[in-house]
């Protein structure tokens, strides 16, 4: 805290003495706001003006934003209860920067800041310089302004935290702010403010579209009723007319959801789902990049109308006939949003014959990704996979061009198909000019006859390491990496749970996990990535008949981290709650001492023999 405070003090001293803002002294959002305040002619020594609307002006504001006020009040009260007694004021702001409603601690209400943050007061940056409400209004992002980060010195003893509220169509609907007379950073309060803003946003969307179908969706069914769920509002033709920010984030392959038909976003026909949704069922579907999500219909007028039609036998509305885009990744689990977004962007330009480089650690799925891209390109030709580490410089030209009949070489086989150069960093330099010519001219140049043969090859390459300039002839490295897909390590895949369950379901449909066993696998580091995942699952399938338990996972020899080990109870303690807690506590102390049993025994006042019994 001290270095930050000193930095802000220096920045303020520089501002007030020289009328300039030093670079690097302030967080970027604060520095930008200070620059704007300075350029607009605001004096940092200026006091707080009487920036309050008159009665008629404020009446117009409250009338215009009456829905926002009504739907926000319960959240303001909840947020107030959560931080009550901490000298705060909770304020609801309009998209014009006007405070519409407040709830304040008595102590704060009597302070000078409490008398300034009142209904009808205006808090735009133009009038009051850097402040959370005004800066949030301009940036449309959550903002925290602490003490001296305010542009006007008069506000330097107050801290404020604001979050935007959107209307589901990309427009700013309002602002939520919490301010206190403390300069200490309030990260917990910031999280609560953002959560409350999200709840208000969802409430606005639901209550403003009671005559529309509203779909809740989330990768995990148990989160459908939480703030984490996405919301899509569909009109009578099943096109999106509104969506919350979670909805936009989940469907990351679409830049603008507005006007999109349900069938464009999900790999399911709405006609086949609507009857089930109308009766309240939770359905499992895939989005347009193959990520599995659970969906259900929000209970409102439109949903009840559909349910009545369904129960009475009336024909439900049908979606307009349309040509559905193919989802080439539907049979592969891609619930990881970042990876799904990359694949979606690349697959959309495959018709342009791009050169694509796939980069990821050993075992992350580079060859599988290459095969998926070949399938997505819908090419008539063959998929040819070459491991460049197996190529010898003396025979590489024969491998690529064949002997006698050119069609026997790799380039001939890949014509009108796909060539995947795995471990491309080991591609012999003697063949690299031919690959460079293939990329730049779309033809195969025979190095003996120097005759060119026009071809259509989708060229893919992959490696575990970053390509180095000295490994390639001039310009080839840049040509190979024109489009790049970065594969995350297995431990970083957000869809690992679904991948593991899918592999087990495919190989042994009757076999199930207990929760503790699955949690152990999900917390494991997987140093050898999916090679190790498949090997581990094969071992468990051979070992287990009906259910995979925590003991089964521990018995196959995975090198669990100290933290994981500390959460596992030994067989003698399992089943008795107090013994399980004692066992975990002992293992936790051992883990904290980096496995030093002697030191753990000394701290716990136990014998090493007793501790070893719990570790066995």
C-alpha positions in Angstrom: 0.0 0.0 0.0 2.8 2.4 0.9 4.6 2.5 -2.5 1.2 3.0 -4.2 0.2 5.9 -1.9 3.6 7.5 -2.4 3.2 7.2 -6.2 -0.3 8.9 -6.1 1.1 11.6 -3.8 3.9 12.4 -6.2 1.4 12.4 -9.2 -0.9 14.8 -7.3 2.0 17.1 -6.3 3.2 17.2 -10.0 -0.4 17.9 -11.1 -1.0 20.7 -8.7 2.4 22.4 -9.0 3.1 22.0 -12.7 -0.3 21.3 -14.2 1.0 18.0 -15.7 0.5 14.3 -15.1 3.7 12.1 -14.8 3.6 9.0 -16.9 3.5 5.6 -15.1 2.5 7.0 -11.7 -1.2 6.1 -11.9 -3.3 3.2 -13.0 -4.1 3.6 -16.7 -7.8 4.2 -16.3 -7.1 6.9 -13.6 -4.3 8.5 -15.7 -6.6 8.8 -18.7 -9.4 10.3 -16.6 -6.9 12.9 -15.1 -5.8 13.8 -18.6 -9.4 14.4 -19.7 -10.2 16.4 -16.6 -7.1 18.5 -17.1 -7.9 19.1 -20.8 -11.4 20.1 -19.9 -10.0 22.9 -17.7 -11.0 21.5 -14.3 -9.0 22.9 -11.4 -7.8 20.1 -9.1 -8.2 22.6 -6.2 -11.7 23.4 -7.1 -14.4 22.7 -4.5 -17.6 20.7 -5.2 -20.1 22.8 -7.1 -23.8 22.6 -6.7 -24.3 20.1 -9.4 -27.8 19.0 -8.5 -30.9 18.9 -10.8 -33.9 21.0 -9.9 -37.2 19.3 -8.9 -38.6 19.2 -12.5 -35.4 17.9 -14.0 -35.1 15.2 -11.4 -38.8 14.2 -11.8 -38.1 13.7 -15.5 -35.1 11.5 -14.7 -37.0 9.3 -12.3 -39.9 9.0 -14.7 -37.6 8.0 -17.6 -35.8 5.4 -15.5 -38.6 4.2 -13.3 -38.1 0.5 -14.3 -34.4 0.8 -13.4 -35.3 2.3 -10.0 -37.9 -0.3 -9.2 -35.9 -3.4 -10.2 -32.8 -2.1 -8.5 -34.2 -1.3 -5.1 -34.2 -4.9 -3.8 -30.5 -5.3 -4.9 -29.6 -1.9 -3.3 -31.1 -3.2 0.0 -29.3 -6.5 -0.2 -26.0 -4.9 -1.0 -26.6 -2.4 1.9 -27.2 -5.3 4.3 -24.0 -7.0 3.1 -21.8 -4.0 3.9 -23.9 -2.2 6.5 -21.9 -0.6 9.3 -18.8 0.0 7.2 -19.5 3.7 6.6 -20.8 3.3 3.0 -23.4 4.9 0.8 -25.0 2.8 -2.0 -26.0 4.9 -5.0 -27.9 4.0 -8.2 -27.0 6.2 -11.2 -28.7 6.8 -14.5 -27.0 6.6 -17.9 -26.8 10.4 -17.7 -24.7 10.2 -14.5 -27.5 11.4 -12.2 -27.9 9.7 -8.8 -31.5 8.3 -8.8 -31.6 6.5 -5.4 -29.3 6.0 -2.4 -29.0 4.0 0.8 -26.4 5.3 3.3 -25.1 4.5 6.8 -26.1 7.2 9.2 -22.5 8.2 9.9 -21.7 8.6 6.2 -25.0 10.5 5.6 -23.9 13.3 8.0 -20.4 13.7 6.4 -19.6 16.2 3.6 -19.3 13.3 1.1 -22.7 11.9 2.3 -24.3 15.3 1.7 -22.8 15.4 -1.9 -23.9 11.9 -3.0 -27.6 12.5 -2.9 -30.5 11.9 -5.3 -30.5 14.4 -8.2 -26.8 15.0 -7.9 -24.8 14.8 -11.1 -21.4 12.9 -11.2 -20.1 13.1 -14.7 -16.3 13.5 -15.3 -16.9 16.8 -17.1 -18.3 18.3 -13.9 -16.5 16.5 -11.1 -13.3 15.1 -12.6 -12.2 11.6 -11.9 -14.8 9.7 -9.8 -16.0 6.1 -10.1 -19.5 6.9 -11.3 -18.4 9.4 -13.9 -15.4 7.3 -15.1 -17.6 4.1 -15.2 -20.1 6.1 -17.3 -17.4 7.0 -19.8 -15.6 3.7 -20.0 -18.7 1.4 -19.5 -16.4 -0.8 -17.3 -16.2 -1.4 -13.5 -14.1 1.3 -11.9 -12.5 1.8 -8.5 -11.2 5.2 -7.4 -9.4 5.3 -4.0 -8.7 8.5 -2.1 -6.1 10.6 -3.9 -6.8 9.0 -7.2 -9.8 11.4 -7.5 -8.9 14.4 -9.6 -10.4 17.0 -7.3 -8.5 17.2 -4.0 -11.8 17.7 -2.1 -12.7 14.1 -2.8 -9.3 12.6 -1.7 -10.7 11.3 1.6 -13.3 9.2 -0.1 -13.2 5.9 -2.1 -15.8 4.8 -4.6 -16.5 1.7 -6.5 -18.8 1.6 -9.6 -20.1 -1.1 -12.0 -22.1 -0.6 -15.2 -25.6 -2.0 -15.7 -26.6 -2.9 -19.3 -30.0 -3.4 -20.9 -29.2 -6.6 -22.8 -28.8 -4.8 -26.2 -25.4 -3.3 -25.6 -26.8 0.0 -24.2 -25.9 1.4 -20.8 -29.0 1.1 -18.5 -27.5 2.5 -15.3 -24.7 2.6 -12.8 -24.3 1.1 -9.3 -21.9 2.7 -6.9 -20.6 2.2 -3.3 -18.6 5.0 -1.7 -17.0 5.1 1.7 -14.8 7.4 3.8 -11.8 5.2 3.6 -8.8 5.0 1.3 -8.2 1.3 1.9 -8.8 -0.8 -1.1 -12.1 -2.8 -0.9 -11.8 -5.7 -3.2 -14.5 -7.7 -1.5 -16.9 -4.7 -1.8 -16.0 -4.3 -5.5 -16.9 -7.9 -6.1 -20.3 -7.4 -4.3 -21.0 -4.3 -6.4 -20.3 -6.1 -9.7 -22.5 -9.1 -8.6 -25.4 -6.7 -7.7 -25.0 -4.9 -11.0 -25.3 -8.2 -12.8 -28.4 -9.2 -10.8 -30.0 -5.8 -11.7 -29.1 -6.3 -15.3 -30.7 -9.8 -15.4 -33.8 -8.5 -13.6 -34.2 -5.7 -16.1 -33.8 -8.1 -19.1 -36.3 -10.6 -17.6 -39.0 -8.1 -16.6 -38.7 -6.0 -19.8 -39.3 -9.1 -22.0 -42.1 -11.0 -20.4 -43.7 -11.7 -23.8 -40.5 -13.2 -25.2 -38.9 -16.6 -24.8 -36.0 -16.2 -22.4 -33.4 -19.0 -22.4 -31.0 -19.6 -19.5 -27.8 -21.5 -20.4 -24.6 -22.6 -18.8 -22.0 -25.4 -19.3 -23.0 -26.8 -15.9 -26.7 -27.5 -15.1 -26.3 -26.6 -11.4 -25.4 -23.0 -12.3 -28.5 -22.3 -14.4 -30.2 -20.4 -11.5 -27.1 -18.4 -10.6 -25.6 -15.1 -11.8 -23.2 -17.1 -13.9 -25.9 -18.2 -16.3 -26.2 -16.7 -19.7 -29.6 -15.2 -20.8 -30.8 -15.1 -24.4 -34.2 -13.4 -25.2 -35.9 -14.7 -28.4 -38.7 -13.0 -30.3 -41.5 -14.9 -32.0 -39.2 -16.0 -34.9 -36.6 -17.2 -32.4 -34.1 -14.5 -33.1 -32.1 -12.9 -30.3 -33.4 -9.5 -29.3 -31.4 -9.2 -26.0 -28.7 -11.0 -24.1 -26.9 -10.5 -20.8 -23.1 -10.1 -20.7 -22.7 -13.8 -19.6 -24.6 -14.8 -22.7 -22.4 -12.8 -24.9 -19.3 -14.2 -23.2 -20.4 -17.8 -23.5 -21.1 -17.6 -27.2 -17.7 -16.0 -27.9 -17.6 -17.0 -31.6 -20.3 -14.4 -32.3 -19.3 -10.7 -32.2 -22.9 -9.6 -32.2 -25.7 -11.8 -31.1 -28.5 -9.4 -31.9 -30.7 -10.7 -34.7 -29.0 -14.1 -34.8 -31.4 -17.1 -35.0 -31.2 -19.7 -32.3 -30.2 -22.3 -34.9 -27.1 -20.2 -35.8 -25.9 -20.3 -32.2 -26.6 -23.8 -31.2 -26.1 -27.1 -33.0 -29.8 -28.1 -32.5 -33.0 -27.2 -34.3 -35.2 -25.0 -32.2 -38.3 -26.9 -33.5 -37.0 -30.1 -31.9 -36.4 -28.3 -28.5 -39.3 -25.8 -28.1 -41.9 -28.3 -26.9 -39.5 -29.7 -24.2 -38.4 -26.2 -23.2 -42.0 -25.0 -22.9 -42.8 -27.6 -20.3 -39.8 -26.7 -18.1 -37.3 -29.4 -19.1 -33.5 -28.8 -18.8 -31.9 -29.9 -22.1 -28.3 -30.6 -23.0 -27.2 -29.1 -26.3 -24.0 -27.9 -28.1 -23.2 -24.4 -29.3 -21.9 -23.8 -32.8 -18.3 -24.6 -31.9 -19.2 -27.9 -30.1 -19.2 -26.8 -26.4 -21.9 -28.6 -24.4 -24.3 -26.4 -22.4 -27.5 -27.0 -20.4 -30.5 -24.8 -21.3 -33.9 -24.2 -20.0 -36.8 -21.7 -20.4 -37.4 -18.9 -17.9 -41.0 -19.1 -16.5 -42.8 -16.0 -17.9 -45.9 -15.2 -20.0 -44.4 -16.4 -23.2 -43.3 -19.7 -21.6 -46.7 -20.3 -20.0 -48.4 -19.6 -23.4 -46.2 -22.2 -25.1 -46.9 -24.7 -22.3 -50.6 -24.2 -22.7 -50.3 -24.7 -26.4 -48.3 -27.9 -25.9 -50.7 -29.4 -23.3 -53.8 -28.6 -25.5 -52.2 -30.2 -28.5 -52.1 -26.9 -30.5 -49.3 -26.8 -33.0 -46.3 -24.8 -31.7 -44.7 -22.1 -33.7 -42.2 -23.3 -36.2 -38.9 -21.7 -37.1 -38.5 -20.4 -40.7 -36.8 -23.0 -42.9 -33.1 -22.3 -43.2 -29.9 -23.9 -44.3 -28.0 -24.9 -41.2 -24.3 -24.4 -41.0 -22.4 -27.6 -40.4 -20.6 -28.0 -37.1 -17.4 -30.0 -37.8 -16.4 -30.2 -34.2 -19.6 -31.7 -32.7 -18.1 -35.0 -31.9 -15.2 -33.5 -30.0 -15.5 -31.9 -26.6 -14.5 -28.2 -26.9 -16.0 -26.6 -23.9 -13.0 -24.4 -23.4 -14.2 -21.0 -24.6 -10.8 -19.6 -25.6 -9.9 -22.7 -27.7 -13.4 -22.8 -29.1 -13.2 -19.2 -30.2 -9.8 -19.9 -31.9 -11.2 -22.9 -33.8 -14.3 -21.0 -34.9 -12.3 -18.1 -36.3 -10.0 -20.4 -38.2 -12.7 -22.6 -39.5 -14.6 -19.6 -40.9 -11.7 -18.8 -43.3 -10.7 -22.3 -44.3 -12.2 -21.7 -47.8 -9.5 -19.1 -48.3 -6.8 -21.8 -48.1 -4.9 -20.3 -45.2 -1.6 -21.6 -43.8 -2.3 -22.6 -40.1 0.2 -23.3 -37.4 -0.8 -25.3 -34.3 1.3 -24.8 -31.2 1.0 -26.8 -27.9 2.9 -29.0 -25.5 3.3 -32.7 -26.3 0.0 -34.4 -25.8 -2.3 -31.4 -26.0 -4.0 -32.6 -29.3 -2.1 -31.0 -32.2 -2.6 -34.0 -34.6 -6.3 -34.2 -33.6 -6.7 -30.5 -34.2 -5.1 -30.9 -37.6 -7.6 -33.7 -38.5 -10.5 -31.6 -37.3 -9.4 -28.7 -39.5 -9.1 -31.1 -42.5 -12.7 -32.3 -41.9 -13.9 -28.7 -41.5 -12.3 -27.8 -44.9 -14.5 -30.5 -46.6 -11.7 -31.3 -49.0 -12.0 -34.2 -51.4 -8.3 -35.1 -51.1 -6.4 -37.1 -48.5 -5.2 -36.0 -45.1 -1.4 -36.6 -45.0 0.3 -36.5 -41.7 4.1 -36.3 -41.6 6.3 -36.2 -38.5 9.3 -34.1 -39.6 11.5 -35.6 -36.8 11.5 -38.8 -38.8 12.7 -37.2 -42.1 16.3 -37.7 -43.2 18.0 -35.0 -45.2 19.3 -37.5 -47.7 15.9 -38.9 -48.6 13.5 -36.0 -47.9 13.1 -35.0 -51.6 12.1 -38.6 -52.5 9.6 -38.6 -49.7 8.0 -35.3 -50.8 8.2 -35.7 -54.6 8.3 -39.5 -55.1 10.5 -41.5 -57.5 9.5 -41.5 -61.1 5.7 -41.0 -60.6 5.2 -37.7 -58.8 1.8 -38.9 -57.4 3.7 -41.3 -55.1 5.2 -38.5 -53.1 3.7 -36.7 -50.1 2.8 -33.6 -52.2 1.1 -35.7 -54.8 -0.9 -37.6 -52.2 -2.0 -34.3 -50.5 -3.2 -32.7 -53.7 -6.7 -31.3 -53.1 -6.3 -32.5 -49.5 -4.4 -31.5 -46.4 -0.7 -31.8 -45.5 0.2 -31.7 -41.8 3.8 -31.1 -41.0 4.2 -32.2 -37.3 7.3 -31.1 -35.5 7.9 -28.6 -38.4 10.8 -27.1 -36.5 12.8 -30.2 -37.5 11.9 -30.0 -41.2 15.1 -30.5 -43.2 16.3 -27.3 -44.8 16.9 -29.0 -48.2 13.1 -29.3 -48.7 12.1 -25.9 -47.2 12.4 -23.9 -50.4 9.9 -26.2 -52.0 7.5 -25.7 -49.1 8.0 -21.9 -49.3 7.2 -22.1 -53.1 4.1 -24.1 -52.4 2.8 -21.5 -50.0 3.5 -18.5 -52.1 2.6 -19.8 -55.5 0.1 -22.6 -54.8 2.1 -25.0 -57.0 4.6 -27.9 -56.5 7.9 -27.1 -58.2 9.9 -30.2 -59.1 13.5 -29.6 -58.0 14.8 -31.8 -60.8 12.8 -30.7 -63.8 11.8 -27.3 -62.4 8.3 -27.8 -63.8 5.5 -26.3 -61.7 2.3 -28.3 -61.1 -0.7 -26.2 -59.8 -2.2 -27.7 -56.7 -4.7 -27.0 -53.9 -3.2 -28.1 -50.6 -4.3 -27.0 -47.2 -1.0 -26.7 -45.3 -0.9 -27.2 -41.6 2.1 -27.3 -39.3 2.6 -27.9 -35.6 5.2 -27.8 -32.9 5.7 -27.8 -29.2 8.1 -24.9 -29.2 8.1 -21.4 -30.6 9.6 -21.4 -34.1 13.0 -19.8 -34.4 14.2 -17.8 -37.3 17.4 -19.7 -37.8 15.6 -23.0 -38.2 14.1 -21.9 -41.5 15.1 -20.4 -44.9 14.4 -16.7 -45.2 10.7 -15.9 -44.8 9.3 -19.4 -44.3 8.9 -19.1 -40.5 6.5 -16.1 -41.0 4.6 -17.8 -43.8 4.0 -20.9 -41.6 2.7 -18.9 -38.6 0.3 -16.6 -40.5 -2.6 -18.1 -38.6 -1.8 -19.7 -35.2 -3.9 -21.9 -32.9 -2.5 -22.1 -29.3 -3.6 -25.3 -27.5 -3.8 -25.0 -23.7 -2.1 -27.6 -21.5 -4.5 -30.2 -20.2 -4.5 -28.8 -16.6 -5.6 -25.4 -18.0 -8.6 -26.8 -20.0 -11.8 -25.5 -18.5 -13.6 -28.5 -20.1 -11.4 -31.2 -18.6 -14.3 -32.6 -16.5 -16.4 -33.2 -19.6 -13.5 -34.6 -21.5 -12.7 -37.2 -18.8 -16.4 -38.2 -18.5 -16.8 -38.5 -22.2 -13.8 -40.7 -22.6 -15.0 -43.0 -19.8 -18.6 -43.0 -21.2 -17.3 -44.0 -24.7 -14.9 -46.7 -23.5 -17.0 -48.1 -20.6 -20.6 -46.7 -20.6 -21.6 -48.4 -17.3 -18.6 -47.1 -15.3 -19.1 -44.0 -13.1 -16.9 -41.8 -11.0 -17.6 -40.8 -7.4 -17.1 -37.1 -6.7 -13.9 -37.4 -4.7 -12.2 -39.6 -7.4 -13.1 -37.1 -10.2 -12.0 -34.1 -8.1 -8.6 -35.8 -7.6 -8.2 -36.2 -11.4 -9.3 -32.6 -12.0 -6.8 -31.3 -9.5 -3.9 -33.3 -10.9 -1.2 -31.5 -12.9 -1.2 -33.8 -16.0 2.5 -33.2 -16.9 2.1 -35.5 -20.0 -1.2 -33.9 -21.0 -3.8 -36.1 -22.8 -1.3 -38.9 -23.3 -1.4 -39.3 -19.6 -5.2 -38.8 -19.3 -5.9 -41.6 -21.8 -3.4 -43.9 -20.1 -4.8 -43.2 -16.6 -8.4 -43.8 -17.8 -7.4 -47.1 -19.4 -5.8 -48.2 -16.1 -9.0 -47.3 -14.2 -11.3 -49.0 -16.7 -9.2 -52.2 -16.4 -9.3 -52.0 -12.6 -12.9 -51.0 -11.9 -16.2 -52.6 -12.7 -19.0 -50.2 -11.7 -17.6 -47.1 -10.0 -14.2 -45.4 -9.8 -13.4 -44.4 -6.2 -10.8 -42.2 -4.6 -8.9 -45.3 -3.5 -8.8 -46.5 -7.1 -7.3 -43.3 -8.3 -4.7 -43.3 -5.5 -3.7 -46.9 -6.3 -2.6 -46.3 -9.9 0.5 -44.2 -8.8 -0.4 -40.6 -9.9 2.1 -38.2 -8.3 -0.4 -35.9 -6.5 0.7 -32.5 -5.2 1.2 -31.9 -1.5 -2.1 -29.9 -1.5 -4.0 -32.8 -3.0 -2.4 -35.3 -0.7 -3.4 -33.2 2.3 -7.1 -33.5 1.2 -7.1 -37.3 1.0 -7.8 -39.3 4.1 -6.3 -42.7 4.8 -8.3 -45.9 4.7 -8.3 -46.2 8.5 -9.8 -42.8 9.0 -12.3 -42.9 6.1 -16.0 -42.9 7.2 -15.6 -41.2 10.5 -15.9 -37.4 10.3 -13.6 -36.5 13.2 -11.0 -38.9 12.1 -11.1 -37.6 8.5 -10.6 -34.1 9.8 -7.7 -35.2 12.0 -6.1 -37.1 9.1 -6.5 -34.0 6.7 -5.0 -31.7 9.4 -1.9 -34.0 9.8 -1.4 -34.2 6.1 -1.8 -30.5 5.8 1.0 -29.9 8.3 3.3 -32.3 6.5 2.5 -30.5 3.2 3.3 -27.1 4.8 6.7 -28.5 5.9 7.4 -29.7 2.3 7.1 -33.4 3.3 9.4 -33.1 6.4 7.8 -35.7 8.7 10.1 -35.0 11.6 9.3 -31.3 11.7 5.6 -32.0 11.3 5.8 -34.5 14.2 7.5 -31.9 16.4 4.9 -29.3 15.6 2.0 -31.7 16.2 3.4 -33.4 19.3 3.0 -36.8 17.6 5.4 -39.6 16.9 6.7 -40.1 13.3 5.2 -43.6 13.4 1.7 -42.1 13.9 2.1 -39.7 11.1 3.4 -42.3 8.7 0.3 -44.4 9.4 -1.8 -41.5 8.0 0.5 -41.0 5.0 0.4 -44.7 4.0 
